[in-house]
Every structure is written in structure tokens, then in C-alpha cells.
Amino acid sequence: MAELGRDCFSALPESLMIIEILSRTSPRDVCRFSAISRGFKSVADSDNVWDRFLPSDHRKIISRSVYPVAFSTKKQLYFLLADGFVLLDGGQLSFSLDKASGKKCFMLGARELAIECGRFWEQANLRAAPCFDISGKIEARLLSPNTTYVVYLLFDLGPLKYGFKGLPAKASVRFEGERGDGSGDEITNIVSLAIRRFSSGSGGQFAQQRMDKWMETELGEFFNGQGKTGEVEIRLMGFEGDYRTYDLFVEGIELRPKIDS
């Protein structure tokens, strides 16, 4: 019976019905289905399936890569982008995929940001600055449509990252329409660049330590609707006098799809 089932799938390679069913699941589900049989695996691993999980404009985006992107199958490309990233536009922008959903993630590198009150290195280093103002923007059309994005600042504070002070900063995320008339929606938050050292009942958004050497703090979130045009503008302003004893190293501003809990 198992042999008969395998022969049936082998007799219908690249079946449009199976491809359509698989493309309506998730990358994780497709990887599980590929273990059912060799015949099913040939369909589950096919370019016709994995091309559905890649963004429709992935070829155009990858054409902007600093280095050639080598892959032999669409599945290989998917996991290349999900497990790593591609540098675009001279290294000023990085592109990757959310592994679970296939939605687009971007990071505006420090060289792509406007940073005041500090010096500019490979990462922005604001040494003993009394205040700072960091801003960046990205075209809404680059992002996945009908998706809620969360914006993060990637940074490090050096040895004082566990300092007692809250290190408050004002974050804003706004849509600026194509007309540039300033009528876009804006979301503002007060965030902290310090890691919460002790648990407390106080609210507020504190920074988190990542698996790599960087920290991140959430600046805000927004919904990128279908056919949204214009730019998303992100800004973070440090309050005067709070940062004189800290070295703030900025890696970039990252936009990631919101994960439903």
C-alpha cells in the first residue's frame, strides 16, 4: 500500500493541486510534509512551492545585493534569507525573511541613519553625549503588505548597560504619504535603553539583550496596508543630560513582522 501511494505521487509530479495545498500552509508544514514519502518530497521541495513563500519582488530586491547571492533552488534561497541576511545598496540596508512567515525584514544600518550629537564610525558611537537624535526612513512599498511591523533600535551601551538609570528616550514612528504634506499617522512612545535589572511593577519598554552582542529596544509598531505608498519615518531622541556617562553604539534600526503570541 505504501509502495502504491508513492507510485501515485510519482505519477503526478508537480501536481498543481498538491502545490496549491502546500502553498496555503507554512514553510514549517511543508518541511514536515516532505517526510511523508519520496514522491511527496519531490513536490514539497520544488521551486513551484517555495516560490510561493518568497516575496513576489525578491528578485528585484536581491539584484541590489552587494555580493552575488548563490542558490540552486528556491527552498535554498528561502532558508538563506531566513537564517541570514543580504546586504543591499552598498551595505546600508540589510534584507532577510521571517523564518515562520516568509515576510520581509529590513535593517537600516548606522550609515543610513541621520545621527546628531555623536561621532560616526562603522557603528555610530555617541560618546558621553548630553543628548542625541537618531532618525531613518524606509519606503513602505519595500515592506510586506497587510503586515504589522515592530521597529527596534539595535545598540550597545558598553559595560554600563545594566546601569540603574532608566535612560528614557522618545521614539516616534510615522507614515509620510507620497505628497509629503505631513499628514501621515504617527505613533510615539517613551522607551528605555537600559535593561531592567530588578523586576518591578513599573510599566515602560525596557531593552533586551540579544543572542549576539547587541541589545534591542522596541520603538513602536505600525500596520503596513495593501498598496501603502510613501515612507515610514523612525526617530529616537534622548533626553538632555541622561547619557553623559554612557557610550552608545548604534548598529541600526530593524523592522520585523510582529509575531502573534
BELBEL-V323148 format. One record per residue. N is the residue number from 1. RES is the residue in one letter. PHI is phi in degrees with one decimal (* if undefined). PSI is psi in whole degrees, -180 to 180 (none if undefined). BURIAL is + if it has 9 or more other ideal C-beta (glycine too) atoms within 8 Angstrom, else -. Layout:
N|RES|PHI|PSI|BURIAL / N|RES|PHI|PSI|BURIAL
This chain:
1|M|*|-42|- / 2|A|-62.9|-38|- / 3|E|-66.4|-38|- / 4|L|-65.1|-42|- / 5|G|-61.8|-41|+ / 6|R|-65.0|-40|+ / 7|D|-66.0|-35|+ / 8|C|-62.9|-44|+ / 9|F|-67.9|-37|+ / 10|S|-65.8|-30|+ / 11|A|-76.1|-14|- / 12|L|-123.9|59|- / 13|P|-64.6|144|+ / 14|E|57.8|32|- / 15|S|-56.1|128|+ / 16|L|-61.6|-34|- / 17|M|-66.3|-46|- / 18|I|-66.1|-42|+ / 19|I|-60.5|-43|+ / 20|E|-64.3|-41|- / 21|I|-64.0|-48|- / 22|L|-64.3|-38|+ / 23|S|-68.9|-16|+ / 24|R|-92.4|2|- / 25|T|-97.3|-134|- / 26|S|-138.2|161|- / 27|P|-54.7|-39|+ / 28|R|-64.2|-43|- / 29|D|-64.0|-40|+ / 30|V|-62.8|-40|+ / 31|C|-63.2|-36|+ / 32|R|-69.7|-43|- / 33|F|-63.2|-30|+ / 34|S|-65.4|-16|+ / 35|A|-87.4|-4|- / 36|I|-65.4|-48|- / 37|S|-161.5|166|+ / 38|R|-65.0|-36|- / 39|G|-65.0|-42|+ / 40|F|-66.8|-37|+ / 41|K|-62.3|-38|+ / 42|S|-62.6|-34|+ / 43|V|-78.6|-44|+ / 44|A|-63.8|-28|+ / 45|D|-92.9|0|+ / 46|S|-72.2|156|+ / 47|D|-62.5|-32|- / 48|N|-61.9|-33|- / 49|V|-78.5|-51|+ / 50|W|-73.5|-22|+ / 51|D|-65.5|-27|- / 52|R|-70.1|-27|- / 53|F|-86.4|-19|+ / 54|L|-81.4|147|+ / 55|P|-58.0|145|+ / 56|S|-61.6|-25|- / 57|D|-103.3|22|- / 58|H|-64.0|-33|+ / 59|R|-64.9|-43|- / 60|K|-64.8|-40|- / 61|I|-67.0|-46|+ / 62|I|-64.3|-28|+ / 63|S|-62.9|-17|- / 64|R|-91.3|4|- / 65|S|-65.4|144|+ / 66|V|-64.9|-40|- / 67|Y|-118.5|154|- / 68|P|-59.2|140|- / 69|V|-102.2|110|+ / 70|A|-96.7|127|- / 71|F|-158.0|153|- / 72|S|-109.5|-22|- / 73|T|-135.4|161|+ / 74|K|-68.0|-32|+ / 75|K|-64.4|-42|+ / 76|Q|-62.9|-41|+ / 77|L|-64.2|-41|+ / 78|Y|-57.3|-50|+ / 79|F|-75.8|-24|+ / 80|L|-61.8|-42|+ / 81|L|-80.3|-27|+ / 82|A|-80.4|-33|+ / 83|D|-93.7|-13|- / 84|G|-142.6|-148|- / 85|F|-156.5|165|+ / 86|V|-121.3|133|+ / 87|L|-84.1|132|+ / 88|L|-118.1|162|+ / 89|D|52.3|51|- / 90|G|73.5|18|- / 91|G|89.9|6|+ / 92|Q|-83.7|-16|+ / 93|L|-139.1|137|+ / 94|S|-115.2|146|+ / 95|F|-127.0|134|+ / 96|S|-149.9|180|+ / 97|L|-121.5|145|+ / 98|D|-69.5|125|+ / 99|K|-63.2|-37|- / 100|A|-76.6|-38|- / 101|S|-109.0|-21|- / 102|G|79.6|7|+ / 103|K|-79.3|156|+ / 104|K|-78.8|141|+ / 105|C|-122.3|144|+ / 106|F|-136.9|151|+ / 107|M|-130.2|125|+ / 108|L|-82.6|113|+ / 109|G|-69.9|165|+ / 110|A|-56.5|-35|+ / 111|R|-69.3|-17|- / 112|E|-93.1|-6|+ / 113|L|-97.6|151|+ / 114|A|-92.3|117|- / 115|I|-126.2|125|+ / 116|E|-112.9|157|- / 117|C|71.0|32|+ / 118|G|-163.8|172|+ / 119|R|-94.0|166|- / 120|F|-123.6|115|- / 121|W|-118.4|-155|- / 122|E|-58.7|-43|- / 123|Q|-111.9|153|- / 124|A|-69.2|130|+ / 125|N|-118.4|109|+ / 126|L|-100.3|96|+ / 127|R|-93.4|119|- / 128|A|51.0|39|- / 129|A|-82.4|137|+ / 130|P|-70.3|-20|- / 131|C|-162.0|173|+ / 132|F|-156.7|161|+ / 133|D|-143.5|111|+ / 134|I|-116.1|130|+ / 135|S|-144.6|153|+ / 136|G|-159.0|167|+ / 137|K|-146.9|155|+ / 138|I|-145.0|145|+ / 139|E|-70.0|132|- / 140|A|-62.2|-32|+ / 141|R|-66.5|-20|- / 142|L|-72.0|-27|- / 143|L|-81.9|161|+ / 144|S|-67.9|134|+ / 145|P|-73.8|160|+ / 146|N|51.4|45|- / 147|T|-135.6|136|+ / 148|T|-86.5|124|+ / 149|Y|-106.0|145|+ / 150|V|-111.8|136|+ / 151|V|-106.1|133|+ / 152|Y|-127.8|146|+ / 153|L|-95.4|127|+ / 154|L|-100.6|125|+ / 155|F|-160.2|178|+ / 156|D|-147.5|149|+ / 157|L|-112.0|7|+ / 158|G|73.8|-155|- / 159|P|-66.6|-14|- / 160|L|-97.8|20|+ / 161|K|-64.2|-22|+ / 162|Y|-99.2|25|- / 163|G|-60.2|157|+ / 164|F|-72.2|-31|- / 165|K|-65.0|151|- / 166|G|-78.2|-18|- / 167|L|47.5|62|+ / 168|P|-73.8|151|+ / 169|A|-148.4|153|+ / 170|K|-99.9|122|+ / 171|A|-111.0|143|+ / 172|S|-139.2|142|+ / 173|V|-130.2|125|+ / 174|R|-142.2|150|+ / 175|F|-91.7|130|+ / 176|E|-112.8|114|+ / 177|G|-65.5|169|+ / 178|E|-59.3|-29|- / 179|R|-72.3|-20|- / 180|G|64.5|32|- / 181|D|-93.1|8|- / 182|G|73.8|15|- / 183|S|-94.9|10|- / 184|G|-71.7|161|+ / 185|D|-70.6|143|- / 186|E|-134.1|138|- / 187|I|-121.3|130|+ / 188|T|-121.2|146|- / 189|N|-143.9|152|+ / 190|I|-99.4|122|+ / 191|V|-122.5|168|+ / 192|S|-121.2|142|+ / 193|L|-94.7|2|+ / 194|A|-97.5|149|+ / 195|I|-82.0|134|+ / 196|R|-64.5|117|- / 197|R|-83.4|-38|- / 198|F|-124.5|146|- / 199|S|-69.3|141|- / 200|S|-151.2|169|- / 201|G|-86.3|-1|- / 202|S|-72.9|147|- / 203|G|-84.9|-165|- / 204|G|104.2|156|- / 205|Q|-97.9|114|- / 206|F|-99.5|162|+ / 207|A|-74.2|159|+ / 208|Q|-125.1|145|- / 209|Q|-83.1|130|- / 210|R|-87.6|174|+ / 211|M|-69.3|-30|- / 212|D|-84.1|-167|- / 213|K|-76.5|-9|- / 214|W|-88.9|160|+ / 215|M|-106.5|165|+ / 216|E|-144.2|147|+ / 217|T|-133.0|140|+ / 218|E|-77.8|127|+ / 219|L|-94.3|-25|+ / 220|G|157.5|179|+ / 221|E|-141.3|160|+ / 222|F|-154.8|159|+ / 223|F|-103.0|125|- / 224|N|-98.0|101|+ / 225|G|-75.6|172|- / 226|Q|-64.3|130|- / 227|G|71.0|19|- / 228|K|-65.5|136|+ / 229|T|-121.9|173|- / 230|G|90.9|-157|+ / 231|E|-127.1|151|+ / 232|V|-98.7|122|+ / 233|E|-107.4|130|+ / 234|I|-120.7|137|+ / 235|R|-143.7|143|+ / 236|L|-136.2|126|+ / 237|M|-122.3|123|+ / 238|G|-82.9|142|+ / 239|F|-72.6|142|+ / 240|E|-61.7|132|- / 241|G|91.9|-10|- / 242|D|-89.2|-12|+ / 243|Y|-118.0|14|+ / 244|R|-67.0|-26|- / 245|T|-100.5|13|- / 246|Y|-123.7|147|+ / 247|D|-102.0|115|+ / 248|L|-101.2|112|+ / 249|F|-102.3|121|+ / 250|V|-104.7|123|+ / 251|E|-87.6|-40|+ / 252|G|163.1|-175|+ / 253|I|-116.9|124|+ / 254|E|-111.5|140|+ / 255|L|-118.1|119|+ / 256|R|-128.5|146|+ / 257|P|-61.1|143|+ / 258|K|-72.1|134|+ / 259|I|-95.0|123|- / 260|D|-68.5|130|- / 261|S|-87.1|none|-
